[in-house]
Amino acid sequence: MGGRNPRAWGRRGLAGRRFLSYRPVVLERPELTADSFEILVVRELRKAGLEVAELSIHRRTTLSESEPALLLELKGVLSRGPWRRRILIACRRQQRPIGRGEVESLEAHVSEAAAEAGVLFATPPFESDALRAAADGSLALLRVTDGRTAFDTGGWGTPSHYPAWLPAYCAQVVIRDPLGQAHYQLLEAGQADLILNQLEPARGAGSSPRVAPPEEAEEDR
């Protein structure tokens, strides 16, 4: 009388142990596939205030690395108001940093595609020689980073407390600082000039942008 049911105690003890040992499940980021990469770059460019049209696949290949790597090139038209360019957008998912070789490769592919400018979205950091190689050309550089890192470093809210609307990936404009090193600035709504100033190095000198005629999209390769 007055004794305790050991089975009931065992169940309560097990429940208590489950509670004490509980850890929140952290969901992994979705894989950045060719399709999701294309959706990402179009979303980020439009968010900045640029219109993206007539997209077609110019090149899609798996790079030979120890880790799975991807190069996707999209040919199309980028515009804002009267400004219009035939453009080649390169999407690189790889482990090694972006160096001069990747930038020079994009420059060659821009000519190959009969485009007027290039935009490089890449997942790894950018080396200083990549920034030097892109400085004099009509190339814009952007790094793709995960949304949580962008949230924690962008001053959007309390770090590590992520809202449901947070995207899995965001874009950062790559800017060359006074020491020649890469500085990453989150691309926010309406910041098209951060990209256009890289595509048009002479914009600050008062030159008026050229307007290119429309071009039919090339067939997918």
C-alpha positions as CSV (number, residue, x, y, z in Angstrom):
1,M,0.0,0.0,0.0
2,G,1.3,3.4,-0.9
3,G,3.9,1.6,-3.1
4,R,4.7,2.8,-6.6
5,N,4.2,0.9,-9.8
6,P,7.7,0.2,-11.2
7,R,6.4,-0.1,-14.7
8,A,4.7,3.4,-14.5
9,W,7.9,4.8,-13.0
10,G,9.9,3.3,-15.8
11,R,7.7,4.8,-18.4
12,R,7.9,8.2,-16.8
13,G,11.7,7.8,-16.4
14,L,12.0,6.9,-20.1
15,A,10.0,9.9,-21.1
16,G,12.1,12.1,-18.9
17,R,15.3,10.8,-20.4
18,R,13.9,11.4,-23.9
19,F,13.1,15.0,-23.0
20,L,16.5,15.6,-21.4
21,S,18.3,14.1,-24.4
22,Y,16.3,15.9,-27.0
23,R,18.2,18.0,-29.5
24,P,16.6,20.2,-32.3
25,V,16.9,18.7,-35.7
26,V,18.9,21.0,-38.1
27,L,17.7,20.6,-41.6
28,E,20.4,20.5,-44.3
29,R,20.4,23.0,-47.1
30,P,19.0,21.6,-50.4
31,E,21.6,20.7,-53.0
32,L,22.4,23.5,-55.5
33,T,21.5,21.7,-58.7
34,A,21.6,23.2,-62.2
35,D,17.9,23.9,-62.1
36,S,17.9,25.5,-58.6
37,F,21.0,27.5,-59.5
38,E,19.2,29.0,-62.6
39,I,16.2,29.8,-60.4
40,L,18.5,31.4,-57.8
41,V,20.4,33.7,-60.2
42,V,17.2,34.9,-62.0
43,R,15.6,35.6,-58.6
44,E,18.6,37.6,-57.3
45,L,19.0,39.6,-60.5
46,R,15.3,40.5,-60.6
47,K,15.3,41.3,-56.9
48,A,18.1,43.8,-57.6
49,G,15.9,45.5,-60.3
50,L,17.2,43.9,-63.5
51,E,15.1,42.2,-66.1
52,V,16.2,38.8,-67.3
53,A,14.9,37.5,-70.6
54,E,15.5,35.1,-73.5
55,L,17.5,32.6,-71.3
56,S,18.9,29.5,-72.9
57,I,21.6,27.0,-71.8
58,H,24.9,27.8,-73.5
59,R,27.0,25.2,-71.6
60,R,26.4,22.7,-68.9
61,T,29.2,20.4,-67.7
62,T,30.4,18.6,-64.6
63,L,33.9,19.7,-63.6
64,S,36.5,17.1,-62.8
65,E,37.2,17.6,-59.1
66,S,37.3,15.3,-56.0
67,E,34.0,16.9,-55.0
68,P,31.0,17.2,-57.4
69,A,31.4,20.5,-59.3
70,L,29.1,22.1,-61.8
71,L,29.5,24.8,-64.5
72,L,26.2,26.1,-66.0
73,E,26.2,28.9,-68.5
74,L,23.1,30.8,-69.5
75,K,22.8,33.1,-72.4
76,G,20.2,35.8,-72.4
77,V,19.4,39.5,-72.2
78,L,19.8,41.7,-69.1
79,S,18.1,45.1,-69.0
80,R,17.0,48.0,-66.9
81,G,15.1,50.7,-68.7
82,P,16.9,51.7,-71.9
83,W,20.1,49.8,-70.8
84,R,20.2,46.4,-72.4
85,R,23.0,43.8,-72.9
86,R,23.3,40.4,-74.4
87,I,24.8,38.5,-71.5
88,L,26.4,35.2,-70.5
89,I,25.7,34.2,-66.9
90,A,28.1,31.6,-65.5
91,C,27.1,29.5,-62.5
92,R,29.9,27.7,-60.7
93,R,29.5,25.2,-57.9
94,Q,32.9,24.0,-56.8
95,Q,35.2,23.6,-53.8
96,R,38.4,25.5,-54.9
97,P,38.4,29.3,-54.7
98,I,37.7,31.3,-57.8
99,G,41.0,32.5,-59.4
100,R,42.1,34.2,-62.6
101,G,41.6,31.1,-64.6
102,E,37.8,31.0,-64.0
103,V,37.5,34.7,-64.9
104,E,39.5,34.4,-68.1
105,S,37.5,31.3,-69.0
106,L,34.3,33.4,-68.7
107,E,35.8,36.2,-70.8
108,A,36.5,33.6,-73.5
109,H,33.0,32.1,-73.3
110,V,31.4,35.6,-73.5
111,S,33.2,36.1,-76.8
112,E,32.3,32.6,-78.0
113,A,28.6,33.3,-77.2
114,A,28.6,36.6,-79.0
115,A,27.6,38.3,-75.7
116,E,28.5,41.8,-74.6
117,A,29.1,41.1,-70.9
118,G,29.3,38.4,-68.3
119,V,28.1,37.7,-64.8
120,L,29.7,35.1,-62.6
121,F,27.8,33.5,-59.7
122,A,30.1,31.1,-57.7
123,T,29.9,29.3,-54.4
124,P,33.5,29.5,-53.2
125,P,35.4,32.6,-52.2
126,F,37.2,34.8,-54.8
127,E,41.0,35.2,-54.9
128,S,42.5,38.6,-55.4
129,D,43.9,37.7,-58.9
130,A,40.3,37.0,-60.0
131,L,39.3,40.5,-59.0
132,R,42.2,42.0,-60.9
133,A,41.4,39.9,-64.0
134,A,37.7,41.1,-63.9
135,A,38.5,44.8,-63.1
136,D,39.0,46.0,-66.7
137,G,36.3,43.8,-68.4
138,S,32.6,43.9,-68.6
139,L,32.2,41.3,-65.9
140,A,30.2,41.2,-62.6
141,L,31.2,38.9,-59.8
142,L,28.8,37.5,-57.2
143,R,29.2,34.9,-54.5
144,V,26.4,32.5,-53.6
145,T,26.2,31.9,-49.8
146,D,23.8,30.1,-47.7
147,G,20.9,32.1,-46.3
148,R,21.8,31.4,-42.6
149,T,25.3,32.9,-43.0
150,A,23.8,35.9,-44.8
151,F,21.2,36.3,-42.0
152,D,23.8,36.1,-39.2
153,T,26.2,38.6,-40.9
154,G,23.7,40.9,-42.5
155,G,22.1,42.5,-39.4
156,W,18.6,41.2,-40.3
157,G,17.8,39.9,-36.8
158,T,19.1,37.9,-33.9
159,P,21.8,35.5,-35.2
160,S,20.8,31.8,-35.1
161,H,17.1,32.6,-34.9
162,Y,16.1,32.1,-38.5
163,P,12.7,33.2,-39.9
164,A,10.6,30.8,-42.0
165,W,11.0,33.1,-45.1
166,L,14.7,32.9,-45.1
167,P,15.9,31.5,-48.5
168,A,18.4,28.6,-48.6
169,Y,20.8,30.6,-50.7
170,C,21.5,34.3,-51.3
171,A,23.9,36.3,-53.5
172,Q,26.7,38.7,-52.4
173,V,28.3,41.2,-54.7
174,V,32.1,40.8,-54.8
175,I,33.8,44.2,-54.4
176,R,37.5,44.8,-54.5
177,D,38.6,46.7,-51.4
178,P,41.5,49.2,-51.3
179,L,43.9,46.4,-50.5
180,G,42.8,44.4,-53.5
181,Q,41.0,41.8,-51.5
182,A,37.5,40.5,-51.9
183,H,34.7,42.2,-49.9
184,Y,31.3,40.6,-50.0
185,Q,28.2,42.8,-49.8
186,L,24.7,41.2,-49.7
187,L,22.7,42.0,-52.8
188,E,19.5,43.6,-51.6
189,A,16.3,44.8,-53.4
190,G,16.9,47.7,-55.8
191,Q,20.7,47.5,-55.8
192,A,21.1,46.9,-59.5
193,D,23.8,49.6,-59.7
194,L,26.2,47.3,-57.7
195,I,26.1,45.0,-60.7
196,L,25.8,47.6,-63.5
197,N,28.8,49.5,-62.2
198,Q,30.9,46.3,-62.8
199,L,29.4,45.6,-66.2
200,E,30.0,49.2,-67.3
201,P,33.4,50.3,-65.8
202,A,33.0,53.8,-67.5
203,R,29.6,54.5,-66.1
204,G,31.1,56.7,-63.4
205,A,32.9,58.7,-66.1
206,G,29.6,59.9,-67.5
207,S,29.4,57.7,-70.5
208,S,25.9,56.8,-71.7
209,P,25.2,53.1,-71.9
210,R,24.8,51.5,-75.3
211,V,21.5,49.9,-76.2
212,A,21.8,46.6,-78.0
213,P,19.0,45.2,-80.3
214,P,17.1,42.1,-79.2
215,E,18.5,38.8,-80.1
216,E,16.8,35.5,-80.6
217,A,17.7,32.9,-78.0
218,E,20.2,30.2,-79.0
219,E,19.1,26.6,-78.9
220,D,20.1,24.6,-75.8
221,R,23.3,22.7,-76.2
